[in-house]
């Protein structure tokens, strides 16, 4: 009888420990396809927008709070509604390209994700002046007489 009680207690203990381990794995998780985007060269006043795609790989809804950008020239837009498990969404980051020069900016994303409470997204590149467009030259024949048709 004592052996039976000991075995039952041991089995119950193992089940409780396994349930606690499973409980730790519950929760939202955020997984980005990439956390860095290299624009290369962008023309002055060009499109400085990039969409960072992510997925909630956890088993509970993912909630993003207000992202923080490294400066006012970088503006993030993020989904305000909860992202359900398995859903994919995106964070749109726009860099202001009104000033020429190199840039290396970051946006920190805060969430309730169990794997990463904060994720840093980075954009890099160089804003350059657009090349001057040359107008085609008109061919003229100097000294030629006009032709009437």
VENFENUR-V958496 format. One record per residue. N is the residue number from 1. RES is the residue in one small letter. SS is DSSP state (@ for helix, = for strand, . for the rest). PSI is psi in whole degrees, -180 to 180 (NA if undefined). OMEGA is omega as a letter, one per 20 degrees, with the letter a starting at -180 (none if undefined). Layout:
N;RES;SS;PSI;OMEGA, N;RES;SS;PSI;OMEGA
//
This chain:
1;x;.;-40;r, 2;x;@;-38;r, 3;x;@;-39;r, 4;x;@;-43;r, 5;x;@;-41;r, 6;x;@;-44;r, 7;x;@;-42;r, 8;x;@;-42;r, 9;x;@;-41;r, 10;x;@;-44;r, 11;x;@;-45;r, 12;x;@;-40;r, 13;x;@;-44;r, 14;x;@;-42;r, 15;x;@;-42;r, 16;x;@;-43;r, 17;x;@;-43;r, 18;x;@;-36;r, 19;x;@;-39;r, 20;x;@;-41;r, 21;x;@;-42;r, 22;x;@;-37;a, 23;x;@;-36;r, 24;x;@;-29;a, 25;x;@;-13;r, 26;x;.;150;r, 27;x;.;168;r, 28;x;.;150;r, 29;x;.;139;a, 30;x;=;129;r, 31;x;=;118;r, 32;x;=;146;r, 33;x;.;-42;r, 34;x;.;151;r, 35;x;.;2;r, 36;x;=;138;r, 37;x;=;128;r, 38;x;=;111;r, 39;x;=;-30;a, 40;x;=;-133;r, 41;x;=;133;r, 42;x;=;139;r, 43;x;=;150;r, 44;x;.;133;a, 45;x;.;23;r, 46;x;.;-174;a, 47;x;.;111;r, 48;x;.;36;a, 49;x;=;139;r, 50;x;=;141;r, 51;x;=;116;r, 52;x;=;116;a, 53;x;=;140;r, 54;x;=;163;r, 55;x;=;142;r, 56;x;=;101;a, 57;x;.;7;r, 58;x;.;-165;a, 59;x;.;18;r, 60;x;.;161;a, 61;x;.;140;r, 62;x;=;131;r, 63;x;.;124;r, 64;x;=;137;r, 65;x;=;177;a, 66;x;=;121;r, 67;x;=;157;r, 68;x;=;126;r, 69;x;=;157;a, 70;x;.;-17;r, 71;x;.;171;a, 72;x;.;-11;a, 73;x;.;-6;a, 74;x;=;118;a, 75;x;=;119;r, 76;x;=;147;r, 77;x;=;132;a, 78;x;.;158;r, 79;x;.;130;a, 80;x;.;-25;a, 81;x;.;155;r, 82;x;.;143;r, 83;x;=;118;a, 84;x;.;159;r, 85;x;.;133;r, 86;x;.;-13;a, 87;x;.;149;r, 88;x;=;143;r, 89;x;=;-171;a, 90;x;=;156;r, 91;x;=;121;a, 92;x;=;121;r, 93;x;=;125;a, 94;x;=;126;r, 95;x;=;135;r, 96;x;.;113;a, 97;x;.;31;a, 98;x;.;-3;a, 99;x;.;130;a, 100;x;.;150;r, 101;x;=;170;r, 102;x;=;152;r, 103;x;=;152;r, 104;x;=;95;a, 105;x;=;160;r, 106;x;=;156;r, 107;x;=;125;r, 108;x;=;126;a, 109;x;=;125;r, 110;x;=;141;a, 111;x;=;-180;r, 112;x;.;18;a, 113;x;.;138;a, 114;x;.;-31;a, 115;x;.;-32;a, 116;x;.;106;r, 117;x;.;-27;r, 118;x;=;134;r, 119;x;=;134;r, 120;x;=;120;r, 121;x;=;138;a, 122;x;=;137;r, 123;x;=;142;a, 124;x;=;154;r, 125;x;=;-168;r, 126;x;=;128;r, 127;x;=;125;a, 128;x;=;157;r, 129;x;.;141;r, 130;x;.;143;r, 131;x;.;144;r, 132;x;.;135;r, 133;x;.;129;r, 134;x;.;131;r, 135;x;.;142;r, 136;x;.;140;a, 137;x;.;143;a, 138;x;.;131;r, 139;x;.;130;r, 140;x;.;145;r, 141;x;.;105;r, 142;x;.;135;r, 143;x;.;1;r, 144;x;.;147;r, 145;x;.;144;r, 146;x;.;147;a, 147;x;.;130;r, 148;x;.;139;a, 149;x;.;NA;none
//
